[in-house]
């Protein structure tokens, strides 16, 4: 590896890019990430020049500030942040904040401490965020460093992040070691153990070790000295985090003496007085040995190496060690959503360059806290964006087109001026209802929408508006019209939906009618049932599955069908018994579908009492005795107009007559259901239609047919008294 390759060194608030003479590393300003310099602070020089300046982030807007660092997916990196102290110069207010790699918290920084925070991670995408999350006061940072690192740190647990606690050059008691002496720019601090002896390693031994290319190898400066003692070495660290956490201990040993043989230097490693490992460096055939031990500790760790008195001639030795806290990596928001929101932010700022709220959108949009104006949820264990509120940002101009690409978005709060723009000031009226008027609109990306505006005279108030808003926001289903957004501003309540180019279900009751009145020849479906009446993405009802369809008999045909086809519970009993097919067979099946809708019951269910097996035979006696309320689905009781209900019940009853002679045709059925729909939507409109035609202009099924004799409720159904139809589906 070429030393320094892939390094990124950021000096916060630097007035210009520069090269550091001691390391020959190039440093750049963070103006690319945060171009506005009003958040820069400075103080008298302390220790070294890079502490002179720092970037301080205001608490007025936002809660998280991130440096998006370029990385290569599945490569390992070391990232380091340096934070100055309020004690020196007193230019910073007291504050505390959390440091994150991606969305994983790794440390809390307090302004009373001067420190560096370092973590090792495996990149999951082409960039990684290094973030500050506010707790109290203004977060701040002096510099950010990104370095490619040896992949063996995370070899066992690539899904973890390792936070540096200590990195010690045990044989060094003078100064820290880092780049260019360490190719990864790891910073090795001198040891504080003053009672032990420092032993130097012969250069030839170091060259041999480096030539063998061991995986985890400290720099030559660490290998050239070691700490030794005739009996024991002790390293005590009392600054670990409070609470029991898991740590990884990397230990590095190099036998400095060519004359020492295997078995002559044997010692035990203890962690907090627990014996963990017996070490004989030369037993592996190499003079170099690295060891990884995991342990749990609370607040302190005591690392001890003790001579194996009965086995060894020489005491313990150590060149260096690293203690890293093991942190499970928090899963970030779905990558597609993050990329879309980056485009949304860009599009918003193109029209609103000085908007402080959208400028504050930084890092992951959902974690650990959502961006201002966003609401997130978890889907299959991954965070996704479910709501965007742009009203607080003072949106001017069109809504960002990229928003429409968010697959899990439930509702979007539109500004009133935006609604007026996409509807061209409510230019095209496409419908009216109890809530108000519906207008056609077009989003900036060309997507057409229906904009439902509550009228001032509407009987539905803010409670009904909120109820619809909350229901459609919480429920997602392929057969529900999705809510794109809403507006609640200046006493206006507006809902925005996708525009239904095929209109409503009311306009699509004609599928069977079209088949039965086909200009060439009547086509009979033969398998009409609820599962074969489909709703597409525009809520358009479509009759499906024509596998059993047949043309109706013409003059000269025998009219006999050799194969009775259909589904048990929907099958016309006359067709089954006579094998004579007609359009009225579809009518019977359609009547069963209507009864399904009315009752919420299956057409055939042998798990119910014997007299309720057949939906048709159970419902008929109750309808004929005017006990309609007893058959209505309990979940819709009270949610309909009584007259409209009776119209539908009459249609269902007439459709399911045993003898086809007494069944209406599809044209009559459609007219009757249209009447029911008018009554349900607005009774006053229905009365107007009666007046305009001098009375009812609709065919009344119940009044125009002669009902056959009513069978006893105890008489077996003709459907149930016969064997099951052949080839049921």
C-alpha positions in Angstrom: 0.0 0.0 0.0 1.2 3.5 -0.9 1.4 5.5 2.4 -1.2 8.2 2.5 -3.3 6.8 -0.3 -7.0 7.3 0.3 -6.5 9.7 3.2 -9.0 12.5 3.7 -7.9 15.2 6.2 -10.4 18.0 7.0 -9.5 21.0 9.0 -12.7 22.6 10.1 -13.1 26.3 9.3 -9.6 26.5 7.6 -9.3 29.6 5.5 -7.4 27.7 2.8 -6.1 24.2 2.0 -2.6 23.4 3.3 0.1 20.7 3.6 1.3 19.8 7.1 5.2 19.9 7.0 5.7 17.2 9.7 3.6 14.5 7.9 3.4 16.0 4.4 -0.4 15.3 4.5 -2.7 17.5 2.6 -5.5 19.2 4.6 -8.7 20.7 3.1 -11.2 23.1 4.6 -14.7 21.8 5.4 -16.2 24.6 3.3 -17.5 22.0 0.9 -19.7 20.6 3.6 -20.5 23.8 5.4 -19.8 26.8 3.2 -21.0 29.5 5.6 -18.3 30.7 7.9 -20.4 32.5 10.5 -20.3 29.3 12.7 -16.5 29.3 12.9 -14.7 30.0 16.2 -11.1 30.5 17.1 -8.9 30.6 20.2 -5.3 31.0 21.2 -2.9 28.3 20.0 -2.8 25.3 22.3 -0.5 22.4 21.8 -0.6 22.5 18.0 -1.9 24.7 15.3 -4.9 22.6 14.3 -6.6 23.4 17.6 -6.9 27.1 16.6 -10.2 26.9 14.9 -13.4 24.8 15.2 -16.8 24.8 13.6 -19.7 25.3 16.0 -23.2 24.3 15.0 -26.2 26.4 16.0 -29.0 24.9 18.0 -31.6 27.2 16.4 -32.1 25.0 13.4 -31.7 21.2 13.2 -30.3 18.6 15.7 -27.7 16.8 13.7 -24.8 17.8 11.5 -22.8 15.4 9.3 -19.7 15.2 7.2 -20.5 12.8 4.3 -17.1 11.1 3.7 -16.3 9.2 0.5 -15.8 5.5 1.1 -15.8 2.3 -0.9 -18.4 -0.3 -0.1 -17.1 -3.3 1.9 -13.8 -1.6 2.6 -12.6 -0.8 6.2 -11.8 2.6 7.5 -10.6 4.5 10.5 -12.4 7.8 11.2 -11.2 10.3 13.8 -12.7 13.5 15.1 -10.8 16.0 17.2 -12.6 18.3 19.7 -11.0 21.2 21.4 -11.7 22.1 25.1 -13.7 25.0 26.5 -11.1 25.3 29.2 -8.5 26.7 26.8 -9.5 30.2 25.8 -13.1 29.9 27.0 -14.5 30.6 23.5 -17.2 27.9 23.7 -20.3 27.7 25.8 -20.7 24.5 27.9 -22.2 21.8 25.8 -22.4 18.0 25.3 -23.2 16.1 22.1 -23.1 12.6 20.6 -20.7 11.5 17.9 -22.0 9.0 15.4 -20.6 6.8 12.6 -23.5 6.5 10.3 -26.3 6.3 12.8 -24.4 4.3 15.5 -23.5 6.4 18.5 -19.9 5.9 19.5 -19.1 8.6 22.1 -20.4 11.6 24.0 -18.3 14.7 24.0 -18.4 17.3 26.8 -16.9 20.7 26.3 -14.8 20.3 29.5 -12.7 17.6 27.7 -10.2 17.9 25.0 -10.1 14.6 23.1 -10.2 12.7 19.9 -12.9 10.2 19.1 -11.9 7.3 16.8 -13.8 4.4 15.3 -13.1 1.6 12.8 -16.0 0.5 10.5 -16.8 -1.3 7.3 -18.4 0.9 4.7 -21.8 -0.2 3.5 -22.1 2.3 0.6 -20.2 4.9 -1.4 -20.1 7.4 1.5 -20.3 7.3 5.3 -21.7 10.0 7.5 -19.7 11.2 10.5 -22.2 13.1 12.6 -22.7 15.2 15.7 -26.0 15.0 17.5 -27.0 17.7 19.9 -27.7 17.0 23.6 -27.0 20.3 25.3 -25.5 23.4 23.9 -23.8 23.8 20.5 -21.9 20.8 19.1 -18.4 21.7 17.7 -15.5 20.0 16.0 -11.9 20.9 15.0 -11.0 18.3 12.4 -12.1 15.1 10.8 -9.7 12.4 9.5 -10.6 9.3 7.3 -8.0 6.6 6.7 -8.2 3.2 5.0 -7.4 0.5 7.6 -6.4 -3.2 7.8 -9.4 -5.4 7.2 -8.4 -7.8 10.0 -9.8 -5.6 12.7 -13.3 -6.4 11.6 -12.6 -9.8 10.2 -14.7 -11.7 12.8 -17.5 -9.1 13.1 -17.9 -6.9 10.1 -21.3 -5.7 11.3 -19.7 -4.0 14.4 -18.0 -0.7 14.9 -14.9 -0.6 17.1 -14.4 2.5 19.1 -10.9 3.2 20.2 -10.3 3.4 24.0 -6.5 3.1 24.2 -3.7 2.4 21.7 -0.4 2.0 23.6 3.2 1.8 22.5 4.3 -0.1 25.6 8.1 0.4 25.0 7.7 4.2 24.3 7.8 6.6 27.2 8.3 9.8 25.3 6.1 10.8 22.4 3.2 9.6 20.3 3.7 7.7 17.1 1.6 8.2 14.0 1.9 8.8 10.2 4.2 8.5 8.4 5.7 6.0 10.9 2.3 4.2 10.9 1.0 3.6 7.4 -2.6 3.7 8.6 -2.1 6.9 10.7 -3.0 5.1 13.9 -1.9 7.2 16.9 0.1 5.3 19.4 0.4 6.9 22.9 3.4 6.3 25.2 3.0 3.9 28.1 2.8 5.2 31.7 4.4 2.2 33.3 7.6 3.6 34.8 8.7 0.6 36.8 9.4 -1.8 33.9 12.4 -2.0 31.6 12.5 -1.0 28.0 14.2 -3.5 25.7 15.2 -2.6 22.1 14.8 -5.1 19.3 17.5 -5.8 16.8 16.6 -4.2 13.4 17.2 -7.5 11.6 14.5 -9.1 13.6 12.0 -6.3 12.7 12.8 -6.6 9.0 12.2 -10.4 9.1 8.8 -9.9 10.8 7.7 -7.1 8.3 8.8 -9.3 5.4 6.5 -12.1 6.5 3.5 -9.7 6.2 1.6 -10.6 9.3 -2.1 -9.5 9.2 -2.3 -7.3 12.3 1.1 -5.7 12.5 1.9 -2.5 14.5 4.4 -0.1 12.9 8.2 -0.7 13.1 8.5 2.1 15.7 6.3 0.1 18.0 8.1 -3.2 17.3 11.6 -1.8 17.9 11.0 -1.4 21.7 9.2 -3.5 24.2 8.4 -3.3 27.9 9.8 -6.2 30.0 9.9 -7.2 33.6 11.4 -10.2 35.4 8.0 -11.2 37.0 5.0 -9.1 35.8 3.7 -6.3 33.8 0.6 -4.2 34.8 -1.4 -1.9 32.7 -4.4 -0.2 34.4 -7.0 1.9 32.7 -9.7 3.5 34.8 -11.5 5.6 32.1 -13.7 3.0 30.5 -17.4 3.7 30.1 -19.8 3.1 33.0 -21.8 0.0 32.5 -20.8 -3.5 31.4 -19.7 -3.4 27.8 -17.8 -5.7 25.5 -14.3 -4.8 24.5 -11.7 -6.2 22.1 -8.1 -6.4 23.2 -5.4 -6.6 20.5 -1.9 -7.5 22.0 1.4 -7.4 20.1 4.5 -9.3 21.1 7.9 -9.6 19.5 10.8 -11.6 21.0 13.8 -9.1 20.8 16.5 -11.6 21.6 17.8 -14.0 18.9 19.2 -16.3 21.6 15.9 -17.0 23.3 14.3 -20.4 22.4 10.7 -21.6 22.6 9.7 -22.4 26.2 12.1 -19.9 27.7 9.7 -17.0 27.9 6.3 -18.2 29.0 3.7 -16.0 30.8 0.0 -15.7 31.5 -2.4 -12.9 30.5 -4.9 -11.8 33.1 -7.8 -9.4 32.5 -9.3 -8.1 35.7 -7.7 -10.9 37.7 -9.1 -13.6 35.4 -6.5 -15.8 33.7 -7.2 -15.7 29.9 -4.2 -17.1 28.0 -0.8 -18.7 28.3 1.7 -17.1 25.9 4.8 -18.6 24.4 5.7 -16.3 21.6 8.2 -18.6 19.9 5.9 -21.7 20.1 4.4 -20.8 16.7 7.7 -20.8 14.9 7.8 -17.0 14.6 9.3 -14.3 16.8 6.1 -12.2 16.3 2.7 -12.9 17.8 -0.6 -11.0 17.9 -3.5 -12.0 20.2 -7.1 -11.0 20.2 -9.1 -11.3 23.5 -12.6 -10.2 24.1 -13.8 -9.1 27.6 -16.6 -7.3 29.4 -15.8 -4.5 31.8 -17.3 -1.7 33.8 -15.3 1.6 34.2 -11.9 0.0 34.4 -9.7 -2.8 33.0 -6.5 -4.2 34.7 -4.3 -6.0 32.1 -1.7 -8.1 33.8 1.1 -10.4 32.4 2.7 -12.8 34.9 5.7 -15.0 34.4 4.9 -18.8 34.4 7.4 -19.4 37.2 7.5 -23.2 36.9 7.9 -23.1 33.1 9.8 -20.0 32.2 13.2 -18.5 32.6 12.3 -15.0 31.4 9.6 -12.6 32.4 6.7 -11.2 30.3 7.2 -8.8 27.4 4.9 -6.5 25.5 5.4 -4.2 22.5 1.9 -2.6 22.4 -1.8 -3.2 22.6 -5.1 -1.7 21.6 -8.4 -1.6 23.6 -11.5 -1.1 21.4 -15.1 -1.0 22.6 -17.3 -3.3 20.5 -20.5 -1.6 19.3 -23.3 -3.3 17.3 -23.9 -1.3 14.2 -27.3 0.3 13.9 -29.0 -0.4 10.6 -29.4 2.8 8.5 -32.4 4.0 6.6 -33.1 2.2 3.3 -30.5 3.3 0.8 -33.0 4.1 -1.9 -34.9 6.4 0.5 -31.7 8.2 1.5 -30.7 8.8 -2.1 -34.2 10.1 -2.9 -34.2 12.5 0.0 -30.8 13.8 -1.1 -32.4 14.8 -4.4 -35.5 16.2 -2.6 -33.2 18.4 -0.5 -31.4 19.6 -3.6 -34.6 20.3 -5.4 -36.0 22.2 -2.5 -32.9 24.4 -2.1 -32.9 25.3 -5.8 -36.2 27.1 -5.2 -35.5 28.1 -1.6 -31.8 28.8 -1.3 -31.9 30.5 2.1 -34.2 28.0 3.8 -32.5 27.2 7.1 -34.7 24.1 7.8 -33.8 22.3 4.6 -30.2 23.3 4.9 -30.2 21.5 8.3 -31.2 18.3 6.7 -28.0 16.3 7.1 -26.9 12.6 7.3 -29.5 9.9 7.6 -33.0 11.3 7.2 -34.6 9.0 9.8 -32.0 8.0 12.4 -31.3 8.5 15.2 -33.9 11.3 14.9 -35.9 12.2 11.8 -35.1 15.4 9.9 -37.4 18.3 10.8 -40.6 17.8 8.9 -40.2 14.0 8.4 -41.9 11.0 10.0 -40.3 7.6 9.7 -41.3 4.0 10.5 -39.8 0.6 10.2 -40.7 -1.8 7.4 -39.1 -5.3 7.5 -36.6 -4.1 10.0 -35.5 -1.1 8.0 -36.4 2.6 8.5 -38.4 4.3 5.8 -39.9 7.7 5.3 -43.7 7.7 5.8 -44.6 11.4 6.0 -43.2 14.8 4.9 -44.4 18.1 6.2 -43.2 20.9 4.0 -45.5 23.6 5.5 -43.1 24.6 8.3 -40.3 25.2 5.7 -42.2 28.0 4.0 -42.2 26.2 0.6 -42.2 28.4 -2.4 -42.4 26.9 -5.9 -43.4 23.4 -6.9 -43.1 20.4 -4.6 -40.0 18.4 -5.4 -40.7 15.7 -8.1 -38.5 13.2 -6.4 -41.0 12.9 -3.5 -43.2 10.8 -5.6 -40.5 8.1 -5.7 -40.8 7.4 -1.9 -42.5 4.1 -1.9 -43.7 4.2 1.7 -44.9 7.8 1.9 -48.3 8.0 3.6 -49.1 11.6 3.4 -47.5 14.9 2.4 -48.5 18.3 3.8 -48.8 20.6 0.8 -48.9 24.4 1.0 -52.1 26.1 -0.2 -50.3 28.1 -2.8 -48.9 24.8 -4.2 -52.4 23.3 -4.4 -53.5 26.4 -6.3 -50.6 26.1 -8.7 -51.1 22.4 -9.6 -54.9 23.0 -10.1 -54.4 26.3 -12.0 -56.6 28.0 -9.4 -59.1 25.1 -9.4 -59.7 25.4 -13.1 -61.0 21.9 -13.9 -64.0 20.6 -11.9 -64.3 16.8 -12.2 -66.8 15.9 -9.5 -68.8 16.9 -6.4 -69.8 15.1 -3.3 -70.8 15.5 0.3 -67.3 16.7 1.2 -67.0 19.3 -1.5 -65.7 19.7 -5.0 -63.0 17.6 -6.7 -60.6 19.3 -9.1 -58.0 17.9 -11.6 -54.4 18.9 -11.1 -51.0 18.1 -12.4 -47.8 17.7 -10.4 -44.5 19.1 -11.7 -43.4 15.7 -12.9 -46.6 15.3 -15.0 -48.5 13.0 -12.6 -52.2 13.8 -12.6 -54.0 14.1 -9.3 -57.5 14.6 -8.0 -57.8 17.5 -5.4 -60.8 17.2 -3.1 -61.6 20.6 -1.5 -64.0 20.8 1.4 -66.8 23.3 0.7 -67.9 25.8 3.3 -71.4 24.3 3.2 -70.2 20.7 3.7 -71.9 18.8 6.5 -68.5 17.0 7.0 -66.3 18.9 9.4 -62.7 18.9 10.5 -63.3 15.7 12.5 -64.3 13.8 9.4 -61.4 15.4 7.5 -58.9 14.2 10.1 -60.6 10.8 10.3 -60.2 10.2 6.5 -56.6 11.6 6.7 -55.6 9.3 9.5 -57.3 6.2 8.1 -55.7 6.5 4.7 -52.4 7.4 6.2 -52.4 4.3 8.4 -53.8 1.8 5.9 -52.0 0.7 2.8 -53.6 -1.8 0.4 -53.6 -2.3 -3.4 -57.4 -1.9 -3.5 -57.4 1.4 -1.7 -56.9 4.7 -3.3 -53.6 6.0 -1.8 -53.6 9.4 -0.2 -50.8 11.5 -1.8 -51.1 14.5 0.6 -53.2 17.1 2.3 -53.5 20.8 3.0 -54.9 22.3 6.2 -54.3 26.0 5.9 -56.4 29.2 6.1 -59.4 27.1 7.3 -59.1 25.1 4.1 -59.2 21.3 4.3 -57.9 19.6 1.1 -57.0 16.0 0.2 -54.9 15.0 -2.8 -55.3 11.6 -4.5 -54.0 10.0 -7.7 -56.4 10.9 -10.6 -58.5 7.9 -11.6 -58.6 8.0 -15.4 -61.2 5.2 -15.5 -63.5 7.1 -13.1 -65.2 5.4 -10.2 -66.7 2.0 -9.6 -70.1 3.5 -10.2 -69.1 4.0 -13.8 -67.8 0.4 -14.1 -70.9 -1.7 -13.3 -71.3 -2.5 -16.9 -68.8 -5.3 -17.5 -71.4 -8.1 -17.4 -73.9 -5.9 -19.2 -71.4 -5.4 -22.0 -70.9 -9.1 -22.3 -74.6 -9.9 -22.3 -75.4 -7.2 -24.9 -72.3 -7.8 -27.1 -73.2 -6.5 -30.6 -72.2 -9.8 -32.3 -73.4 -12.4 -29.8 -74.3 -12.7 -26.1 -71.3 -13.9 -24.1 -71.9 -15.8 -20.8 -69.1 -15.7 -18.3 -70.2 -18.9 -16.4 -67.9 -18.2 -13.4 -69.0 -14.9 -11.9 -67.8 -14.6 -8.3 -66.3 -12.0 -6.0 -62.7 -13.2 -6.6 -63.2 -12.8 -10.4 -64.3 -9.1 -10.1 -60.9 -7.4 -9.8 -59.9 -3.8 -9.0 -56.9 -2.4 -10.7 -54.5 0.2 -9.4 -57.0 2.9 -10.4 -59.8 1.2 -8.4 -61.5 0.2 -11.7 -63.6 -2.9 -11.4 -62.8 -5.5 -14.1 -64.5 -8.9 -14.7 -61.7 -11.5 -15.0 -61.1 -15.1 -15.8 -62.9 -16.0 -19.0 -61.7 -19.6 -19.1 -65.3 -20.9 -18.8 -67.0 -18.3 -21.0 -69.4 -19.4 -23.7 -71.5 -17.7 -26.4 -75.2 -18.0 -25.7 -77.2 -20.5 -27.8 -78.7 -19.2 -31.1 -81.6 -20.5 -33.1 -80.9 -24.0 -34.2 -78.6 -24.8 -31.3 -79.6 -27.5 -29.0 -78.9 -25.2 -26.0 -77.4 -28.1 -24.1 -74.1 -27.7 -22.4 -72.4 -31.1 -21.9 -70.0 -29.7 -19.2 -71.5 -27.7 -16.3 -68.9 -25.2 -15.1 -68.8 -22.8 -12.2 -68.0 -22.5 -8.6 -70.0 -24.1 -5.8 -72.1 -21.5 -4.0 -72.3 -19.3 -7.1 -73.7 -21.9 -9.5 -77.2 -21.4 -11.0 -79.3 -24.3 -9.8 -81.4 -24.4 -13.0 -78.3 -24.5 -15.2 -76.9 -27.3 -13.0 -80.1 -29.4 -13.1 -81.0 -28.8 -16.8 -77.6 -28.2 -18.3 -79.2 -25.4 -20.3 -77.0 -22.3 -20.2 -78.4 -18.7 -20.5 -77.3 -15.2 -19.6 -79.5 -15.6 -16.5 -76.9 -18.0 -15.1 -74.5 -15.1 -14.8 -77.3 -13.1 -13.2 -77.7 -15.7 -10.5 -74.0 -15.6 -9.7 -74.0 -11.8 -9.6 -76.8 -11.9 -7.1 -74.7 -14.1 -4.9 -71.9 -11.6 -5.1 -74.3 -8.8 -4.0 -75.3 -11.0 -1.1 -71.6 -11.5 -0.2 -71.2 -7.7 -0.1 -74.3 -7.1 1.9 -73.7 -9.9 4.5 -70.0 -10.3 4.7 -70.5 -14.1 4.5 -69.1 -16.7 2.2 -71.5 -18.2 -0.5 -71.0 -21.7 0.9 -69.7 -22.5 4.4 -70.3 -26.0 5.8 -68.9 -25.0 9.2 -72.1 -23.1 10.0 -75.4 -24.6 11.1 -77.1 -26.8 8.4 -79.7 -24.2 7.4 -76.9 -21.6 6.9 -74.6 -23.6 4.7 -75.9 -21.8 1.6 -75.8 -18.0 1.8 -78.7 -17.8 -0.7 -81.0 -20.2 1.1 -80.2 -18.6 4.5 -80.8 -15.0 3.3 -83.9 -15.5 1.2 -86.4 -16.2 4.0 -85.1 -13.3 6.1 -85.4 -10.9 3.1 -88.9 -12.1 2.3 -90.1 -11.6 5.9 -88.6 -8.0 5.8 -85.8 -8.9 8.3 -83.1 -7.3 6.2 -81.2 -5.8 9.2 -80.5 -9.4 10.3 -78.5 -10.2 7.2 -76.5 -7.0 6.9 -72.8 -7.2 7.7 -72.4 -5.9 11.3 -69.4 -3.9 10.3 -71.5 -1.7 8.0 -74.7 -1.4 10.0 -75.9 2.2 10.2 -73.5 3.3 7.5 -76.0 3.4 4.7 -79.3 4.9 3.5 -82.2 2.5 4.2 -83.9 2.9 0.9 -80.6 2.4 -1.0 -80.1 -0.8 1.0 -83.5 -2.1 0.1 -82.9 -1.5 -3.6 -79.7 -3.6 -3.5 -81.5 -6.3 -1.4 -84.3 -6.4 -4.0 -81.8 -6.8 -6.8 -80.0 -9.6 -5.0 -83.2 -11.4 -4.2 -84.5 -11.2 -7.8 -81.1 -12.3 -9.2 -81.1 -15.5 -7.1 -84.5 -16.8 -7.9 -84.4 -20.5 -8.6 -86.1 -20.2 -11.9 -84.3 -18.1 -14.5 -87.7 -16.8 -15.9 -88.1 -14.7 -12.7 -84.6 -13.2 -12.8 -84.0 -9.7 -14.3 -81.6 -9.0 -17.1 -78.3 -7.2 -16.5 -79.7 -3.9 -18.0 -82.4 -3.9 -15.4 -79.9 -4.7 -12.6 -77.6 -1.9 -13.6 -80.5 0.7 -13.7 -81.7 -0.4 -10.2 -78.2 -0.3 -8.7 -77.7 3.2 -10.3 -80.9 4.3 -8.4 -79.5 2.8 -5.2 -76.3 4.7 -5.6 -78.0 8.0 -6.3 -80.1 7.5 -3.1 -77.0 6.6 -1.1 -75.0 9.6 -2.3 -77.7 12.3 -2.0 -81.4 11.7 -1.5 -82.3 15.2 -2.8 -80.8 14.3 -6.2 -82.9 11.2 -6.3 -86.1 13.2 -5.7 -85.1 15.7 -8.4 -84.7 12.8 -10.9 -88.2 11.6 -10.0 -89.7 15.0 -10.6 -87.9 15.5 -13.9 -89.4 12.3 -15.3 -92.9 12.7 -13.7 -92.3 9.8 -11.4 -89.9 6.9 -11.3 -88.0 6.5 -14.5 -86.3 3.3 -13.2 -87.4 -0.2 -13.5 -88.6 -1.6 -10.2 -87.6 -5.3 -10.1 -89.7 -6.2 -7.1 -92.9 -4.7 -8.5 -92.6 -6.0 -12.1 -92.1 -9.7 -11.4 -94.4 -12.4 -10.1 -92.8 -14.2 -7.2 -93.0 -18.0 -7.2 -94.4 -19.8 -4.1 -92.3 -19.3 -1.0 -90.7 -22.6 0.1 -90.8 -23.5 3.8 -87.7 -22.4 5.7 -87.2 -26.0 6.7 -87.4 -27.4 3.1 -83.9 -28.4 1.9 -82.3 -26.1 -0.6 -82.2 -27.3 -4.2 -78.5 -26.6 -4.1 -77.9 -28.6 -1.0 -80.2 -31.5 -1.9 -78.1 -32.4 -4.9 -74.5 -33.7 -5.0 -71.8 -31.1 -5.3 -71.4 -29.7 -8.8 -68.8 -31.4 -11.0 -65.4 -29.7 -11.4 -65.9 -27.0 -8.8 -63.3 -24.3 -8.7 
